Amino acid sequence: EETGLKVKPVGYIAVTYKTPKTYPGFASQVNICVAVEPVSDDQEVTLSHEHSDYMWIDGIDQVTEWHTGQKRLFPRIFAAYRDKSFIPNID
């Protein structure tokens, strides 16, 4: 929703969680990482108020600044897209 792109889900990649025990100062949180595909190729990115810029990347070596939790999850995300190893059947 932060890009304005219209996408369709194709499968689950991972489920992660944070609790005050594992991340002091955080509330409990569950993140479900879903693989998506664009519904068409002629879309343009429209940034929300949460971002000032974006770039398309094809490898984790292109990321220089990591958000909390992303550094350990991004290798799994890239592997899932590379190998098409999604948990299927999202409706």
Buried (B, 14 or more C-beta within 10 A) or exposed (E): EEBEBEBEBBBBBBEEEBEEEEBEEEEEEEEEBBBBEEEEEEEEEEEEEEEEEEEEEEEEEEEEEEEEBEEEBBEBBBEBBEEEEBEEEEE
